[in-house]
Amino acid sequence: MPPTEAALAEGPRGALAQVAEMITTGIEAAGVGIIVAAALIATGLFLRDGFGAAGWGTAYERYRANLGRGILLGLELLVAADIVGTVAAPLDIRTIGVLAIIVLIRTFLSFSLEVEIKGHWPWQDSRMRRPPAKEEPQP
């Protein structure tokens, strides 16, 4: 959809703002779509695993991890949309403050979900991947 005549009349800045707004809307829609799709897929897998051989306990743990991954991916896109949206919004202290608060909240949620999914702090990744040290035989 090309920029409107009103946006073109404002000059390049108006046209850029309108394009950024359309891109922001698209990224937001993708983020919400991913969260909804992930919830549906995770629920389907949960039911399949629960009624299958895995059992409900294992299915529940996988469900939480799968659902968390979907929400995490969707949140990342929503943060990206907020950042792109700053191009379209008139920048003043209020809009910058609102953006900062939204990004902080979504980043905190992303961080919390990652810890919940992995079961450890992100900076512990290298320790978690390292194989355990082999014990040497005693002479």
LINWOUR-V466528 format. One record per helix or strand of 3 or more residues. SS is the DSSP state (hx for helix, st for strand). FROM is the first residue (numbers start at 0). TO is the last residue. Records with the same first field share a line. If there is no record, write none. Layout:
# LINWOUR-V466528
SS = FROM-TO  FROM-TO
This chain:
# LINWOUR-V466528
hx = 4-8  11-50  54-87  92-117  121-128
